[in-house]
Amino acid sequence: MPPTATPTAVPEPTAAPEPEPEDPAQPTPATPGDAASVLDVVVTFSGWNDLSGAVEVGAYVPVVEDDGTCTLTLTGGSGTPTATSDGIPDASSTSCGSLTLPGSAVPSGTWTATVTYASSTSTGSSDPVTVEVP
């Protein structure tokens, strides 16, 4: 008996898989050409450091960028001392590191500290925090 052809099943096309929803807790790398994003700058520590004799404020932004600049501005006393640092990108954010103003630049008193961030694609500002300088 000669061999006979056995019909085989042809797979039906399936719908494309649904894209995974974006996790809002995860930062998104900035894409050049996007409209400027407005970000919340998160202050991680702030205050007077007795050992260094300086005001120190740490902050980060929840986006990964390599061209940002962080600026600490103190208001409320005489003058408006500022300190700047380059943003330091890591796996999930951009750190401002420790922004430091020496005691010689900040007279004694109560100051309000704000950290701002600016890059080619993002801007942002922290909530103000109070710093006491002895």
Number of C-alpha atoms within 10 A of each C-alpha: 3 4 5 6 6 6 6 6 6 6 6 6 6 6 6 6 6 6 6 6 6 9 8 7 7 11 16 15 13 18 11 9 8 10 11 16 15 13 17 18 23 19 20 12 11 19 18 19 15 11 6 12 15 19 24 21 25 19 25 24 28 19 22 20 23 15 15 22 19 30 20 26 19 25 16 12 14 12 11 15 16 18 17 18 17 19 25 18 19 12 9 15 19 26 25 29 17 20 22 22 22 16 17 9 13 20 15 13 12 15 23 16 25 21 28 23 27 20 18 18 17 19 19 18 20 19 13 15 16 15 18 13 18 12
